Amino acid sequence: MNRRDREYYIISDSPLKKDLLRFFRKNERLIILDIGGCEGEDSIRYSRIFPLSKIYVFEPLPYNQKLITENLSKYQVANVELIPCAVSDIEGVSQFYVSSGHPENMQNDEHWNYGNKSSSLLSPDEKNMIDWLDFKEKINVETVTIKKFMEKTNTTIVDFIHMDVQGAELKVLEGAKDNLSKVKAIWLEVSDIKLYENQPLRIEVENFMKDNGFYLYKTVLEGNFGDQLYINKKYFKIFNILNKYKIIQRIDGF
């Protein structure tokens, strides 16, 4: 993104668009979970890529929930449903650490909020946390697990999960339990530094995903931080040709 502007971000293409269109057809009726949806921007992007999909966006912060509702209305998105809770490894109520702040010489305004994107179920690690981020507030939020959510909504397969949960990746994945095998693809954040207490490092996430039958398809890192795209070997086969080109075959066919 060349500038910090919410509208510019929403109307621009997702960096995953080409990858996802290799896995799924545009007009498939996919089930997508946007976990840690913040303001709903990525849900709106996915709704354009897959207009017949059903997208559930999970966001526990009341202020962000308001922004999601406003954005869905503004961009006339009908296939995204807000779930006002956090996703974790337990169902109930958990403490949530609310982030705020902004970099020096960059203010929060109606176009972009720098500080509302780092809230977490995990407490911040003051030694490593970004210096301009503040965590002045703690609130109690409702939590749900992927497994319970799938059971309650009679969801048999989740096609894609976009996860932005600030260090709580394994809490979310472990909460899926045996239903993790029913997820086809996952995009999540990784870090080589602990920004939050008890945050799993990248190697721990990679080992967990490998142990649960997922193939690491793509890694995008900037220094010690980045994102990874995993696909479930149960649903896809990967063929590496000269270690350069990745040919994907959907096991259930196209």
C-alpha positions as CSV (number, residue, x, y, z in Angstrom):
1,M,0.0,0.0,0.0
2,N,1.4,3.4,-1.0
3,R,-0.5,5.5,1.4
4,R,-2.4,5.0,4.7
5,D,-6.0,5.5,3.5
6,R,-8.8,3.1,4.4
7,E,-10.7,3.6,1.1
8,Y,-7.6,3.1,-1.0
9,Y,-6.9,-0.1,0.9
10,I,-10.4,-1.5,0.5
11,I,-10.8,-0.8,-3.2
12,S,-7.3,-2.2,-4.1
13,D,-6.8,-5.9,-4.8
14,S,-5.8,-8.3,-2.1
15,P,-2.2,-9.4,-2.5
16,L,-3.6,-13.0,-2.2
17,K,-6.0,-12.6,-5.1
18,K,-3.9,-14.5,-7.7
19,D,-3.0,-17.2,-5.2
20,L,-6.6,-17.8,-4.1
21,L,-7.8,-18.0,-7.7
22,R,-5.4,-20.8,-8.2
23,F,-7.1,-22.7,-5.4
24,F,-10.7,-21.8,-5.9
25,R,-13.1,-20.8,-8.7
26,K,-14.4,-17.2,-8.6
27,N,-18.1,-18.3,-8.5
28,E,-17.7,-21.0,-5.9
29,R,-19.9,-20.7,-2.8
30,L,-17.0,-20.6,-0.4
31,I,-17.0,-20.4,3.4
32,I,-14.4,-17.8,4.5
33,L,-13.5,-16.9,8.1
34,D,-11.9,-13.5,8.6
35,I,-10.6,-13.8,12.2
36,G,-9.5,-10.6,13.8
37,G,-11.3,-8.6,11.1
38,C,-10.5,-5.1,12.6
39,E,-12.5,-2.8,10.3
40,G,-13.6,-5.4,7.8
41,E,-11.4,-4.3,5.0
42,D,-10.1,-7.7,4.0
43,S,-13.6,-9.2,4.2
44,I,-14.8,-6.7,1.7
45,R,-11.8,-7.5,-0.6
46,Y,-12.6,-11.2,-0.4
47,S,-16.3,-10.5,-1.1
48,R,-15.2,-9.0,-4.5
49,I,-13.0,-11.9,-5.4
50,F,-15.6,-14.5,-4.5
51,P,-19.0,-12.8,-4.8
52,L,-21.0,-16.0,-4.0
53,S,-19.1,-16.8,-0.9
54,K,-20.3,-16.5,2.7
55,I,-17.8,-14.6,4.8
56,Y,-17.9,-14.4,8.6
57,V,-15.8,-11.6,10.1
58,F,-14.9,-12.0,13.8
59,E,-14.0,-8.9,15.7
60,P,-14.3,-8.4,19.5
61,L,-13.8,-4.6,19.9
62,P,-17.0,-2.6,19.9
63,Y,-15.4,0.4,18.2
64,N,-14.1,-1.8,15.4
65,Q,-17.5,-3.6,15.1
66,K,-19.1,-0.2,14.5
67,L,-16.6,0.5,11.7
68,I,-17.2,-2.9,10.1
69,T,-20.9,-2.3,10.0
70,E,-20.4,1.2,8.5
71,N,-18.0,-0.2,5.9
72,L,-20.2,-3.0,4.9
73,S,-23.0,-0.5,4.3
74,K,-20.8,2.0,2.5
75,Y,-19.5,-0.6,0.1
76,Q,-22.9,-2.4,-0.2
77,V,-21.5,-5.8,0.8
78,A,-24.3,-8.3,1.5
79,N,-22.3,-11.6,1.9
80,V,-20.3,-10.7,5.0
81,E,-21.7,-11.3,8.5
82,L,-20.2,-9.8,11.6
83,I,-19.6,-12.1,14.6
84,P,-18.9,-9.8,17.6
85,C,-16.4,-12.0,19.5
86,A,-12.8,-13.2,19.5
87,V,-11.7,-16.7,18.4
88,S,-9.6,-18.7,20.8
89,D,-9.0,-22.1,22.2
90,I,-11.9,-21.8,24.7
91,E,-15.5,-20.7,24.5
92,G,-16.5,-18.2,27.2
93,V,-15.1,-14.8,28.3
94,S,-11.5,-13.7,28.1
95,Q,-9.4,-10.6,28.8
96,F,-8.5,-8.6,25.8
97,Y,-5.6,-6.1,25.6
98,V,-6.7,-3.0,23.6
99,S,-4.1,-1.3,21.5
100,S,-3.9,2.4,20.6
101,G,-1.5,5.1,19.5
102,H,0.2,6.3,16.3
103,P,3.8,6.7,15.0
104,E,5.5,10.0,15.5
105,N,4.4,12.6,13.0
106,M,1.5,10.4,11.8
107,Q,-1.9,11.1,13.3
108,N,-5.0,8.9,13.5
109,D,-7.9,10.4,11.5
110,E,-11.0,9.4,9.6
111,H,-8.9,7.9,6.9
112,W,-6.7,5.6,8.9
113,N,-6.2,4.4,12.5
114,Y,-2.7,3.2,13.2
115,G,-3.3,2.0,16.7
116,N,-6.4,-0.2,16.6
117,K,-4.8,-3.1,14.7
118,S,-2.7,-4.7,17.4
119,S,-5.1,-5.6,20.1
120,S,-4.7,-9.2,21.4
121,L,-5.9,-11.9,23.7
122,L,-2.2,-12.0,24.8
123,S,-0.6,-9.3,27.0
124,P,2.1,-7.2,25.2
125,D,5.7,-7.9,25.8
126,E,7.0,-4.5,26.8
127,K,10.6,-5.4,25.9
128,N,9.9,-6.0,22.3
129,M,6.6,-4.2,21.5
130,I,6.6,-1.3,19.0
131,D,7.4,1.8,21.0
132,W,4.5,3.9,19.8
133,L,1.8,1.4,20.6
134,D,-0.1,1.8,23.9
135,F,-2.1,-0.8,25.8
136,K,-3.9,1.3,28.3
137,E,-7.1,-0.6,28.4
138,K,-8.2,-4.2,29.1
139,I,-11.7,-5.4,28.5
140,N,-13.6,-8.7,28.7
141,V,-14.7,-10.1,25.4
142,E,-16.7,-13.1,24.4
143,T,-14.7,-15.9,22.8
144,V,-15.7,-18.8,20.5
145,T,-13.7,-21.7,19.0
146,I,-13.6,-22.6,15.4
147,K,-14.9,-26.1,16.3
148,K,-18.0,-24.7,18.2
149,F,-18.7,-22.1,15.5
150,M,-18.7,-24.8,12.8
151,E,-21.0,-26.9,14.9
152,K,-23.4,-24.1,15.6
153,T,-23.6,-23.0,12.0
154,N,-23.7,-26.5,10.6
155,T,-20.5,-25.7,8.6
156,T,-18.9,-28.9,7.3
157,I,-16.0,-27.3,5.4
158,V,-14.2,-24.0,5.8
159,D,-12.5,-23.1,2.5
160,F,-10.3,-20.3,3.6
161,I,-9.3,-18.6,6.9
162,H,-7.7,-15.1,7.0
163,M,-6.2,-14.8,10.5
164,D,-4.8,-11.6,12.1
165,V,-4.8,-12.2,15.8
166,Q,-1.6,-10.6,17.0
167,G,0.3,-13.6,18.5
168,A,-2.8,-15.8,19.3
169,E,-2.4,-17.9,16.2
170,L,-2.0,-21.3,18.0
171,K,-4.9,-20.5,20.4
172,V,-7.1,-20.1,17.4
173,L,-5.8,-23.2,15.6
174,E,-5.9,-25.4,18.7
175,G,-9.5,-24.3,19.3
176,A,-10.4,-25.9,15.9
177,K,-9.4,-29.3,17.3
178,D,-10.3,-32.1,14.8
179,N,-12.1,-29.6,12.6
180,L,-8.8,-28.1,11.6
181,S,-8.7,-31.0,9.1
182,K,-11.8,-29.5,7.5
183,V,-10.1,-26.2,6.6
184,K,-8.6,-26.0,3.1
185,A,-6.4,-22.9,3.3
186,I,-5.1,-20.5,6.0
187,W,-3.3,-17.2,5.8
188,L,-1.8,-16.1,9.1
189,E,0.9,-13.8,10.7
190,V,4.2,-15.1,11.9
191,S,7.0,-13.5,13.9
192,D,10.6,-14.4,14.9
193,I,10.3,-12.1,17.9
194,K,7.8,-12.3,20.8
195,L,5.7,-9.1,20.8
196,Y,3.2,-10.7,23.1
197,E,3.6,-12.9,26.2
198,N,3.5,-16.6,25.2
199,Q,3.4,-15.8,21.5
200,P,4.4,-18.7,19.4
201,L,7.4,-18.0,17.1
202,R,7.4,-18.7,13.4
203,I,9.1,-22.1,13.7
204,E,6.5,-23.2,16.3
205,V,3.6,-22.2,13.9
206,E,5.4,-24.0,11.0
207,N,5.8,-27.2,13.0
208,F,2.2,-27.1,14.2
209,M,0.9,-26.6,10.6
210,K,3.1,-29.4,9.2
211,D,2.0,-31.8,12.0
212,N,-1.6,-31.1,11.1
213,G,-1.2,-31.8,7.4
214,F,-0.7,-28.3,5.9
215,Y,1.8,-27.4,3.2
216,L,3.6,-24.0,3.5
217,Y,2.8,-22.5,0.1
218,K,4.0,-19.0,0.5
219,T,6.0,-16.9,3.0
220,V,6.1,-13.1,2.9
221,L,8.5,-11.6,5.4
222,E,9.8,-8.1,6.2
223,G,12.6,-8.5,8.7
224,N,11.3,-10.5,11.6
225,F,7.6,-10.3,10.8
226,G,5.4,-11.5,8.0
227,D,2.6,-13.7,6.8
228,Q,2.3,-17.3,5.5
229,L,-0.2,-19.1,3.3
230,Y,-0.8,-22.8,4.1
231,I,-2.9,-25.3,2.1
232,N,-4.3,-28.5,3.4
233,K,-2.8,-31.6,1.7
234,K,-6.1,-33.4,2.2
235,Y,-7.6,-31.1,-0.5
236,F,-4.7,-30.1,-2.7
237,K,-1.6,-31.7,-4.2
238,I,1.5,-29.6,-4.9
239,F,4.0,-30.4,-7.6
240,N,7.3,-28.5,-7.6
241,I,8.9,-28.2,-11.0
242,L,12.6,-27.1,-10.9
243,N,11.9,-25.7,-7.4
244,K,10.5,-22.6,-9.1
245,Y,6.9,-23.3,-10.3
246,K,4.2,-24.7,-8.1
247,I,1.5,-26.6,-9.9
248,I,-1.7,-27.1,-7.8
249,Q,-4.2,-29.8,-8.2
250,R,-7.5,-29.7,-6.3
251,I,-8.1,-33.3,-5.1
252,D,-11.9,-32.8,-5.3
253,G,-11.6,-31.6,-8.9
254,F,-12.7,-28.4,-10.7
